[in-house]
Protein backbone atom coordinates (compact mmCIF):
# COMPACT_ATOMS: atom_id res chain seq x y z
CA UNK A 1 0.00 0.00 0.00
CA UNK A 2 1.21 3.46 -0.84
CA UNK A 3 1.24 6.73 1.03
CA UNK A 4 -2.52 7.26 0.62
CA UNK A 5 -3.43 3.78 1.92
CA UNK A 6 -5.63 2.58 -0.88
CA UNK A 7 -8.20 -0.16 -0.69
CA UNK A 8 -7.34 -3.60 -1.91
CA UNK A 9 -8.83 -5.30 -4.95
CA UNK A 10 -8.99 -4.26 -8.54
CA UNK A 11 -7.31 -0.91 -9.18
CA UNK A 12 -10.09 1.15 -10.63
CA UNK A 13 -10.71 4.91 -10.40
CA UNK A 14 -14.29 6.09 -10.00
CA UNK A 15 -15.57 8.70 -12.45
CA UNK A 16 -19.17 9.83 -11.91
CA UNK A 17 -21.63 9.74 -14.79
CA UNK A 18 -23.06 13.15 -15.61
CA UNK A 19 -25.89 13.45 -18.09
CA UNK A 20 -26.17 16.29 -20.60
CA UNK A 21 -28.55 18.27 -18.37
CA UNK A 22 -26.01 18.23 -15.51
CA UNK A 23 -23.23 19.37 -17.84
CA UNK A 24 -25.35 22.21 -19.21
CA UNK A 25 -26.43 23.28 -15.73
CA UNK A 26 -22.82 23.36 -14.53
CA UNK A 27 -21.69 25.42 -17.53
CA UNK A 28 -24.60 27.84 -17.09
CA UNK A 29 -23.76 28.33 -13.41
CA UNK A 30 -20.08 28.73 -14.24
CA UNK A 31 -21.02 31.45 -16.76
CA UNK A 32 -23.09 33.22 -14.10
CA UNK A 33 -20.57 32.68 -11.29
CA UNK A 34 -17.18 32.44 -13.05
CA UNK A 35 -15.10 32.91 -9.91
CA UNK A 36 -17.08 30.53 -7.71
CA UNK A 37 -15.97 27.03 -6.82
CA UNK A 38 -18.80 24.78 -7.96
CA UNK A 39 -19.44 21.04 -7.95
CA UNK A 40 -22.38 19.01 -9.29
CA UNK A 41 -23.46 15.39 -8.92
CA UNK A 42 -26.58 13.27 -8.74
CA UNK A 43 -27.57 10.65 -6.18
CA UNK A 44 -28.46 8.24 -9.00
CA UNK A 45 -24.71 7.46 -9.12
CA UNK A 46 -25.26 5.52 -5.88
CA UNK A 47 -27.64 3.01 -7.48
CA UNK A 48 -24.85 0.66 -8.52
CA UNK A 49 -23.72 0.37 -4.89
CA UNK A 50 -27.17 -0.13 -3.32
CA UNK A 51 -29.33 -3.13 -2.49
CA UNK A 52 -32.66 -1.24 -2.43
CA UNK A 53 -33.26 1.30 -5.16
CA UNK A 54 -34.73 4.68 -4.14
CA UNK A 55 -37.71 6.22 -5.90
CA UNK A 56 -36.38 9.77 -5.51
CA UNK A 57 -33.14 11.28 -6.80
CA UNK A 58 -31.38 14.49 -5.96
CA UNK A 59 -29.12 16.64 -8.05
CA UNK A 60 -26.62 18.16 -5.66
CA UNK A 61 -25.13 21.54 -6.58
CA UNK A 62 -22.40 22.74 -4.25
CA UNK A 63 -20.96 26.24 -4.18
CA UNK A 64 -18.46 28.10 -2.04
CA UNK A 65 -19.45 30.25 0.92
CA UNK A 66 -19.56 33.49 -1.09
CA UNK A 67 -22.04 32.25 -3.71
CA UNK A 68 -24.05 29.36 -2.24
CA UNK A 69 -27.14 31.49 -1.57
CA UNK A 70 -26.87 33.31 -4.91
CA UNK A 71 -26.70 29.96 -6.71
CA UNK A 72 -29.74 28.78 -4.74
CA UNK A 73 -31.82 31.85 -5.68
CA UNK A 74 -30.71 31.65 -9.31
CA UNK A 75 -31.81 28.02 -9.58
CA UNK A 76 -35.01 28.60 -7.63
CA UNK A 77 -36.10 31.20 -10.21
CA UNK A 78 -36.28 28.39 -12.77
CA UNK A 79 -37.45 25.44 -10.69
CA UNK A 80 -39.63 25.14 -7.60
CA UNK A 81 -38.05 21.84 -6.57
CA UNK A 82 -34.77 23.51 -5.52
CA UNK A 83 -33.94 23.48 -1.82
CA UNK A 84 -31.15 24.92 0.28
CA UNK A 85 -29.27 22.04 1.91
CA UNK A 86 -29.53 23.55 5.38
CA UNK A 87 -33.35 23.57 5.29
CA UNK A 88 -34.04 19.92 6.17
CA UNK A 89 -37.63 20.59 7.22
CA UNK A 90 -38.52 22.12 3.83
CA UNK A 91 -36.85 19.23 1.99
CA UNK A 92 -38.83 16.69 4.03
CA UNK A 93 -42.11 18.57 3.78
CA UNK A 94 -42.13 19.60 0.11
CA UNK A 95 -39.46 17.51 -1.58
CA UNK A 96 -40.52 14.08 -0.40
CA UNK A 97 -43.31 13.67 -2.96
CA UNK A 98 -41.12 14.77 -5.89
CA UNK A 99 -39.33 12.16 -7.98
CA UNK A 100 -36.38 14.48 -8.57
CA UNK A 101 -35.26 17.49 -6.55
CA UNK A 102 -32.23 19.75 -6.53
CA UNK A 103 -30.31 20.60 -3.37
CA UNK A 104 -27.89 23.51 -3.18
CA UNK A 105 -25.36 23.16 -0.40
CA UNK A 106 -22.06 24.54 0.76
CA UNK A 107 -18.96 23.16 -0.94
CA UNK A 108 -16.55 22.52 1.91
CA UNK A 109 -13.12 24.00 1.19
CA UNK A 110 -10.56 21.47 -0.03
CA UNK A 111 -13.30 18.92 -0.75
CA UNK A 112 -12.02 16.10 -3.00
CA UNK A 113 -13.51 16.83 -6.41
CA UNK A 114 -12.52 15.87 -9.93
CA UNK A 115 -13.03 17.18 -13.43
CA UNK A 116 -15.02 15.04 -15.84
CA UNK A 117 -15.96 16.36 -19.29
CA UNK A 118 -15.02 19.92 -18.23
CA UNK A 119 -17.40 19.72 -15.29
CA UNK A 120 -16.31 19.65 -11.66
CA UNK A 121 -17.93 16.71 -9.93
CA UNK A 122 -17.28 14.45 -6.96
CA UNK A 123 -14.81 11.76 -6.11
CA UNK A 124 -16.19 8.62 -4.52
CA UNK A 125 -14.29 9.53 -1.35
CA UNK A 126 -16.26 12.79 -1.14
CA UNK A 127 -19.61 11.07 -1.72
CA UNK A 128 -18.98 8.56 1.06
CA UNK A 129 -18.01 11.24 3.57
CA UNK A 130 -21.01 13.38 2.59
CA UNK A 131 -23.37 10.40 3.09
CA UNK A 132 -21.81 9.91 6.51
CA UNK A 133 -21.88 13.58 7.58
CA UNK A 134 -25.14 14.81 6.00
CA UNK A 135 -27.53 12.24 7.42
CA UNK A 136 -30.54 14.55 7.17
CA UNK A 137 -30.09 15.35 3.48
CA UNK A 138 -29.16 11.79 2.56
CA UNK A 139 -31.65 10.04 4.88
CA UNK A 140 -32.53 7.52 2.14
CA UNK A 141 -28.95 6.27 2.20
CA UNK A 142 -28.53 5.66 5.94
CA UNK A 143 -28.57 2.59 8.16
CA UNK A 144 -27.81 -0.78 6.58
CA UNK A 145 -28.03 0.74 3.09
CA UNK A 146 -25.11 3.06 3.88
CA UNK A 147 -23.05 0.09 5.05
CA UNK A 148 -23.79 -1.70 1.77
CA UNK A 149 -22.83 1.41 -0.23
CA UNK A 150 -19.52 1.74 1.62
CA UNK A 151 -18.62 -1.95 1.29
CA UNK A 152 -19.49 -2.08 -2.41
CA UNK A 153 -17.61 1.17 -3.11
CA UNK A 154 -14.49 -0.19 -1.40
CA UNK A 155 -14.85 -3.52 -3.16
CA UNK A 156 -15.40 -2.08 -6.66
CA UNK A 157 -13.04 0.91 -6.73
CA UNK A 158 -9.63 1.98 -5.50
CA UNK A 159 -10.23 4.46 -2.70
CA UNK A 160 -7.75 6.60 -0.79
CA UNK A 161 -8.53 6.29 2.92
CA UNK A 162 -6.29 9.22 3.83
CA UNK A 163 -8.35 11.38 1.47
CA UNK A 164 -11.54 10.14 3.13
CA UNK A 165 -10.23 10.89 6.61
CA UNK A 166 -8.82 14.31 5.63
CA UNK A 167 -12.17 15.34 4.18
CA UNK A 168 -14.02 13.88 7.18
CA UNK A 169 -11.75 16.01 9.36
CA UNK A 170 -12.76 19.12 7.36
CA UNK A 171 -16.35 18.07 8.11
CA UNK A 172 -15.54 17.62 11.84
CA UNK A 173 -16.05 13.84 11.79
CA UNK A 174 -12.63 12.24 11.35
CA UNK A 175 -12.74 10.01 14.43
CA UNK A 176 -16.35 8.96 13.81
CA UNK A 177 -15.47 8.09 10.20
CA UNK A 178 -12.42 6.11 11.28
CA UNK A 179 -14.55 4.18 13.80
CA UNK A 180 -17.20 3.52 11.13
CA UNK A 181 -14.66 2.20 8.61
CA UNK A 182 -13.20 0.01 11.35
CA UNK A 183 -16.69 -1.23 12.27
CA UNK A 184 -17.27 -2.19 8.61
CA UNK A 185 -13.93 -4.01 8.53
CA UNK A 186 -12.55 -1.86 5.72
CA UNK A 187 -10.18 0.42 7.65
CA UNK A 188 -6.61 -0.08 6.37
CA UNK A 189 -5.00 2.76 8.35
CA UNK A 190 -3.49 2.02 11.74
CA UNK A 191 -5.89 3.08 14.49
CA UNK A 192 -3.26 5.37 16.02
CA UNK A 193 -3.04 7.61 12.91
Buried (B, 14 or more C-beta within 10 A) or exposed (E): EEEBBBBEEEEEEBBBEBEEEBBEBBEEBBEEBEEBBBBBBBBBBBEEBBEEEBEEBBBBBBBBEEBBEBBBEBBBEEEEBBBBBBBBEEBEEBBEEBEBBBBBBBBBEEBBBBEBEEBBBBBBBBBBBBBBBBEEBBEBBBEEBBBBBBBBBBBBBBBBBBBBBBBBBBBEBBEEBBEBBEEBEBBBBEEEE
